[in-house]
Amino acid sequence: MRTLVDLGDAQLQELDNLSKHEKTSRAALIRQAIDDYLAARRRRRDRDAFGLWGDRAEDGLAYQEKARDEW
């Protein structure tokens, strides 16, 4: 599917330079950039799904059992 995107002169120039360096088309670079962006958003969404517990090294079930033992 085709879509129109307005790019600034500086963006277009950098894209052209990268296109020549990578020996690939502008369109391929833009598709790759979009894929990378969407993958990063998915990773962030998945990471956020773990909420506050996501940064803890301790297993959630072990923590729960330990907390219940204290009652």
SULCORGI-V747298 format. One line per field, one symbol per residue. phi: phi as a letter, one per 40 degrees, with the letter a starting at -180 (. if undefined). psi: psi as a letter, one per 20 degrees, with the letter a starting at -180 (. if undefined). burial: b if it has 24 or more other C-alpha atoms within 12 Angstrom, else e. A space follows every 50 residues. Layout:
# SULCORGI-V747298
phi = ???
psi = ???
burial = ???
This chain:
# SULCORGI-V747298
phi = .cabbcbcdcccccccccccccfacddcccccccdccccccccccccccc fccdccccccccccccccccc
psi = qqqpppqrggggghggghgggilrqgghggggggggghggggggggghhi bhihiqhqphgggghghhhi.
burial = eeeeeeeeeeeeeebeeeeeeeeeeeeeebeeeeeeeeeeeeeeeeeeee eeeeeeeeeeeeeeeeeeeee
